[in-house]
Amino acid sequence: MAIKASATVQIDEPHVRVTRWTFEPGTSTGPHVHEYDYVVVPVIPGTLTMVDANGDHIAEMKLGESYSRPKGVSHDVVNRSDAVVSFVEIEMK
């Protein structure tokens, strides 16, 4: 069984949810499907692995370089590196 990454909900309102995700080495979100469009803002840069139906994809989380994805994305986010990685996820409800 995988060890879960730390998720701290900072804001949860009718129109938006903001969650800080912190990935210690060897942790993951677990497989999930995004219910909402979302934006990711890296706060501790590093390398994460996105695991989906098409295989593994390396994601370089660069400090201050945000990206967005549409609802429906289905993946597991895994920290296979030796360093802590963290980002803030902003979901538009």
N, C-alpha and C positions, 0 to 999 in steps of 0.2 A: 504494500500500500504506500502510495506516494505521500510525502509530507506536504501539507498545504502551505502556500505562501500566506503572508499576513495581509489581511484586507481590513482597512479602517474606513468606514463610511464617515465622511466629513460633512456632507450636506445631502439631505434626502427630502426634496420638495416635489410638489406635483409636476413641475416642468423639468427638473434636473436632479441627477444624483452624481455626487463626486466621491470617489473612493481612492484612497492611497494604497497602492499595492507595494509590498516589500518582499523581495525574493532573496532569502538566504540561499547559499549554494545547495543544490539538491532539492529545492522546493518547486511546487507548481500550483497553478490555479485549479487543476483538474479539468477534464473535458467539459466544455460548455458552449452554448449558443447565445450570441448577443441578442437581446430583445430590443435594443434601441441603437440608433446611430450613436457613435461615440468618438471622442478625441482622447489621445494619449499624450501626456506631457512628461517626458523623462525628468527625474530629479536626481537620481544617482545613476550615471551612465554605466553601460556595460553591455554584455551580450546575452540575449535570451533566445530560446529555440521555440518557434511556433510549430506545433504538431497538428496536422490536419489530415484529411482524407487523401491528400496528394503527397504526404510525406513530411519531412522535417525542413523548416526554413529558418535560417539564421536571421535574427533581427538585431542590428546594432542600435542600441538606445543611446542617442547622443544628447547631451545636456542642452535643453532649450529647443530641440528640434522636434516639434509636435507633428503628429499625423492623425488622420481621421479614417474611420472605416464605417461601412453601412451596417445596419441591423442585419442579422442573419449569419454573420461570420461564426463559424463553428471550428473551435480549436482548443488545444491545451497549451498553456504558456509555461515553459520549463526553464529553470536556471541550471544549466549544465556547466557553468563556469565556476571559478573558485572565489568569486567576489559577490558582494551584495549588490543587487540592482533594484531600483525603485522607480515607480512612475505614478502619476495621478491620472485616473481615468474619469472623464466627464461624459456622462450619458445624457442625451437629450430625450426626455420622455415624451 
